[in-house]
Amino acid sequence: MSIIEVNKLTKFYGKARGIENVTFNVDEGEIFGFIGPNGAGKSTTIRLFLGLIHPTGGDAKIFGKDCIQYGPEIRQEIGYLPSEVFYYDRMKVLDLLKYSASFYKKDCTARLHELADIMELDLKRRIDDLSYGNRKKVGIVQGLLHQPKLILLDEPTSGLDPLMQQKFFNLIRQENKRGATIFFSSHILGEVQKMCNRVAIIKDGSIIKIQDIKTLQNENYKKIKITASELDEKRFGVTGVIKLERENGGVSFFYRGDINLIMKLISEQEVSDVTIEEPSLEEIFMHYYE
């Protein structure tokens, strides 16, 4: 069963493009990644899901119901964490969260305190005394306190320190095991690879690829840099190598293929350093998906 169904969804702001002809489905119980560089249309898509803006064309359904026509009903079962969180500054954290909980037709008190403990959130502090990272924690608790069936995450880890990021990922996995479907929007490829089953890649407002995460990992290029005093870069002109460039004291290139082959070629050279890393999302767009 599909929890989210998107069909040729389009949004223009006047003549400016938001998204255009976006089509994909998200299955029940899935952790679905939605990745692309800033300005690609990720937040626009989520705001259309929530009925915060109306589409120019196409449609989106959640739980089998149109997002605009049945917006208030659908939002009872959605948890949303925006990329930027803004609150009433003079309220205490607990008062704000109780106010948020009052919109749902269930008692959220126990879950509110449980989440606050997990995220190490001080409920007695005022909103205007909180750092950006602590405000993000408030957003996490606010989005999950009613145990939603669908969780929409828009750049959720910005502002969180590494330890708190790990707690957040564990919390989302627990919500998924409980049965919640997760829509995870990010421009950080590593986060999506770690969390998601499938991923849709959006660029310039259009979906350019949808595939399972294992295939994405296997098909990705590696970014390789070799440092050596005397290096014959022509030896690396093999199938799977692109963007081969001579740099001061070595070469750099992108490689997709059998890593053992490229390691054998490297080992035959006298090298002083080798770096192999995942390319950035922008580099994947530039050197792979085009």
C-alpha positions as CSV (number, residue, x, y, z in Angstrom):
1,M,0.0,0.0,0.0
2,S,1.3,3.5,-0.9
3,I,1.1,6.1,1.9
4,I,2.2,8.9,-0.5
5,E,1.2,9.0,-4.1
6,V,2.5,11.9,-6.2
7,N,1.3,12.3,-9.8
8,K,2.8,15.0,-12.1
9,L,2.9,17.4,-9.1
10,T,3.8,20.9,-10.3
11,K,4.3,24.3,-8.5
12,F,5.2,27.6,-10.1
13,Y,5.6,30.8,-8.1
14,G,4.6,33.2,-10.9
15,K,7.2,32.4,-13.6
16,A,9.6,30.9,-11.1
17,R,9.8,27.1,-11.1
18,G,9.3,25.3,-7.8
19,I,8.8,21.7,-9.0
20,E,7.5,20.3,-12.3
21,N,5.9,17.0,-13.1
22,V,7.1,15.2,-10.0
23,T,5.9,11.6,-9.8
24,F,6.7,8.9,-7.2
25,N,5.1,6.7,-4.5
26,V,6.2,5.9,-0.9
27,D,5.1,2.6,0.5
28,E,3.7,2.0,4.0
29,G,6.5,1.4,6.5
30,E,9.2,2.6,4.2
31,I,12.0,5.1,5.1
32,F,12.1,7.0,1.8
33,G,14.9,9.4,1.0
34,F,14.4,12.6,-1.0
35,I,17.7,14.2,-1.9
36,G,19.0,17.1,-4.0
37,P,21.0,20.3,-3.7
38,N,19.6,23.4,-2.0
39,G,16.9,25.0,-4.2
40,A,16.1,21.7,-6.0
41,G,12.4,21.7,-4.8
42,K,12.5,19.5,-1.7
43,S,10.8,21.9,0.7
44,T,8.3,22.9,-1.9
45,T,7.3,19.3,-2.3
46,I,6.8,18.8,1.4
47,R,4.8,22.0,1.8
48,L,2.5,20.8,-1.0
49,F,2.0,17.5,1.0
50,L,1.0,19.6,4.0
51,G,-1.4,21.8,2.1
52,L,0.6,24.9,3.1
53,I,0.7,25.8,-0.6
54,H,-1.5,24.7,-3.5
55,P,-0.2,23.0,-6.6
56,T,-0.1,24.6,-10.1
57,G,-0.8,21.2,-11.6
58,G,-0.9,17.5,-10.8
59,D,-1.8,16.1,-7.4
60,A,-0.5,14.4,-4.2
61,K,-2.4,11.9,-2.0
62,I,-1.6,10.8,1.5
63,F,-3.4,7.8,3.0
64,G,-5.3,7.7,-0.3
65,K,-6.7,11.2,0.2
66,D,-6.0,14.4,-1.7
67,C,-3.6,16.6,0.3
68,I,-5.6,19.8,-0.4
69,Q,-9.2,18.6,-0.1
70,Y,-8.6,16.5,3.0
71,G,-5.7,18.6,4.5
72,P,-7.0,19.0,8.1
73,E,-7.9,15.3,8.4
74,I,-4.6,14.1,6.9
75,R,-2.5,16.4,9.1
76,Q,-3.8,14.7,12.3
77,E,-1.7,11.7,11.4
78,I,1.4,13.5,10.1
79,G,4.5,14.6,12.1
80,Y,6.5,17.4,10.4
81,L,10.0,18.7,11.2
82,P,10.8,21.8,9.0
83,S,14.4,22.7,8.2
84,E,14.0,26.0,10.1
85,V,12.0,26.2,13.4
86,F,10.3,29.4,14.7
87,Y,8.3,29.7,17.9
88,Y,6.6,32.1,20.3
89,D,9.7,33.3,22.1
90,R,8.1,34.1,25.5
91,M,6.6,30.7,26.0
92,K,8.2,28.0,28.1
93,V,9.1,24.8,26.2
94,L,6.5,22.7,28.1
95,D,3.7,25.2,27.5
96,L,4.5,25.3,23.8
97,L,4.5,21.5,23.5
98,K,1.3,21.2,25.5
99,Y,-0.3,23.7,23.1
100,S,0.9,21.6,20.1
101,A,-0.5,18.5,21.7
102,S,-3.9,20.1,22.2
103,F,-4.4,19.9,18.4
104,Y,-4.6,16.1,18.4
105,K,-7.4,13.9,19.6
106,K,-5.3,11.9,22.0
107,D,-3.4,12.3,25.3
108,C,0.2,13.0,24.3
109,T,1.5,13.8,27.9
110,A,3.5,10.6,28.5
111,R,5.0,10.6,25.0
112,L,5.9,14.3,25.3
113,H,8.0,13.7,28.5
114,E,9.5,10.5,27.1
115,L,10.7,12.3,24.0
116,A,12.0,15.3,26.0
117,D,14.1,12.8,28.1
118,I,15.5,11.1,25.0
119,M,16.5,14.4,23.4
120,E,17.8,15.9,26.7
121,L,15.4,18.8,26.4
122,D,14.8,21.1,29.4
123,L,11.0,21.7,29.5
124,K,11.2,24.5,32.0
125,R,13.3,26.9,29.8
126,R,11.9,29.7,27.8
127,I,12.0,29.4,24.0
128,D,14.0,32.7,23.6
129,D,16.7,31.3,25.9
130,L,17.4,28.3,23.7
131,S,20.2,27.8,21.2
132,Y,19.4,26.9,17.6
133,G,20.2,23.2,18.3
134,N,17.8,23.1,21.3
135,R,15.1,24.8,19.3
136,K,15.6,21.9,16.8
137,K,15.1,19.4,19.6
138,V,11.8,21.2,20.4
139,G,10.8,20.7,16.8
140,I,11.6,17.0,17.0
141,V,9.5,16.4,20.1
142,Q,6.7,18.5,18.6
143,G,6.7,16.5,15.4
144,L,6.6,13.1,17.1
145,L,4.6,13.6,20.3
146,H,1.3,12.3,18.8
147,Q,2.9,9.1,17.3
148,P,2.1,10.0,13.7
149,K,1.6,7.4,11.0
150,L,3.7,9.5,8.5
151,I,6.8,11.6,9.5
152,L,8.0,14.3,7.1
153,L,11.6,15.4,7.8
154,D,13.1,18.4,6.0
155,E,16.8,18.7,6.6
156,P,16.2,17.4,10.2
157,T,19.8,17.2,11.5
158,S,20.9,20.8,10.9
159,G,21.8,22.4,14.2
160,L,22.2,19.1,16.1
161,D,25.6,18.0,17.4
162,P,26.9,14.6,16.3
163,L,25.9,12.8,19.5
164,M,22.3,14.2,19.3
165,Q,22.2,13.4,15.6
166,Q,22.8,9.7,16.5
167,K,20.1,9.8,19.1
168,F,17.7,11.3,16.6
169,F,18.5,8.6,14.0
170,N,17.9,5.9,16.6
171,L,14.6,7.6,17.5
172,I,13.5,7.7,13.9
173,R,14.4,4.0,13.5
174,Q,12.2,3.2,16.5
175,E,9.3,5.1,15.1
176,N,9.7,3.2,11.8
177,K,9.7,-0.1,13.7
178,R,6.5,1.0,15.4
179,G,5.0,1.2,11.9
180,A,5.5,4.9,10.9
181,T,6.4,5.7,7.3
182,I,9.3,8.2,7.1
183,F,9.9,10.7,4.3
184,F,13.5,11.9,4.8
185,S,14.5,15.0,2.8
186,S,18.2,16.0,2.9
187,H,21.1,17.3,0.8
188,I,23.5,15.1,2.8
189,L,23.9,11.9,0.8
190,G,25.6,10.0,3.8
191,E,22.5,10.5,6.0
192,V,20.2,9.2,3.4
193,Q,22.4,6.2,2.6
194,K,22.5,5.3,6.3
195,M,18.7,5.6,6.9
196,C,16.7,4.9,3.8
197,N,15.4,1.9,1.8
198,R,14.8,3.8,-1.4
199,V,15.7,7.3,-2.6
200,A,14.4,9.8,-5.1
201,I,16.8,12.4,-6.5
202,I,15.5,15.8,-7.4
203,K,17.4,18.4,-9.4
204,D,16.1,21.7,-10.8
205,G,12.5,20.8,-9.7
206,S,12.4,17.4,-11.5
207,I,13.0,13.8,-10.4
208,I,16.0,12.5,-12.2
209,K,16.3,9.0,-10.6
210,I,14.5,6.7,-8.2
211,Q,16.3,3.6,-6.9
212,D,16.9,1.5,-3.9
213,I,19.8,2.6,-1.7
214,K,22.0,-0.5,-2.2
215,T,22.0,0.1,-5.9
216,L,22.8,3.8,-5.4
217,Q,25.7,2.8,-3.2
218,N,27.0,0.2,-5.7
219,E,26.7,2.5,-8.7
220,N,28.3,5.6,-7.1
221,Y,31.6,6.9,-8.2
222,K,34.5,7.0,-5.6
223,K,36.6,10.1,-5.4
224,I,40.3,9.1,-5.4
225,K,43.3,11.3,-4.9
226,I,46.9,9.9,-5.2
227,T,50.0,11.8,-4.1
228,A,53.4,10.8,-5.5
229,S,56.6,12.4,-6.7
230,E,56.6,10.6,-10.0
231,L,53.3,9.3,-11.2
232,D,52.2,8.1,-14.6
233,E,48.6,9.2,-14.8
234,K,48.0,7.4,-18.1
235,R,48.0,4.1,-16.1
236,F,44.7,5.2,-14.6
237,G,43.0,5.7,-18.0
238,V,40.8,2.6,-17.6
239,T,37.1,2.0,-18.0
240,G,35.2,3.6,-15.1
241,V,37.6,6.5,-14.6
242,I,36.4,10.0,-15.3
243,K,37.5,13.6,-14.6
244,L,41.2,12.5,-14.4
245,E,43.2,15.6,-13.4
246,R,46.8,16.3,-12.7
247,E,47.4,18.1,-9.4
248,N,50.4,19.3,-7.6
249,G,52.2,16.2,-6.5
250,G,49.7,13.7,-7.9
251,V,46.4,13.0,-9.7
252,S,42.7,12.9,-8.8
253,F,39.8,11.3,-10.5
254,F,36.4,9.7,-10.0
255,Y,36.1,5.9,-10.4
256,R,33.1,3.5,-10.6
257,G,33.9,-0.2,-10.9
258,D,35.8,-3.0,-9.2
259,I,37.8,-1.3,-6.4
260,N,40.3,-4.2,-6.5
261,L,41.3,-3.2,-10.0
262,I,42.0,0.4,-9.2
263,M,43.9,-0.6,-5.9
264,K,46.1,-2.9,-8.0
265,L,47.0,-0.1,-10.3
266,I,47.7,2.2,-7.4
267,S,49.9,-0.5,-5.7
268,E,52.1,-0.7,-8.8
269,Q,53.1,3.0,-8.3
270,E,55.4,4.5,-5.7
271,V,52.9,6.7,-3.8
272,S,53.1,8.7,-0.6
273,D,49.4,9.1,0.1
274,V,46.0,7.8,-1.2
275,T,42.6,9.2,-0.3
276,I,39.4,7.4,-1.3
277,E,36.1,9.0,-0.3
278,E,32.5,9.4,-1.2
279,P,31.9,12.3,-3.6
280,S,29.6,15.2,-2.5
281,L,26.1,15.1,-3.8
282,E,26.8,18.0,-6.1
283,E,29.8,16.1,-7.6
284,I,27.6,13.0,-8.2
285,F,25.1,15.2,-10.1
286,M,27.9,16.7,-12.1
287,H,29.9,13.6,-12.9
288,Y,27.3,10.8,-12.8
289,Y,23.7,11.7,-13.3
290,E,24.3,14.1,-16.2
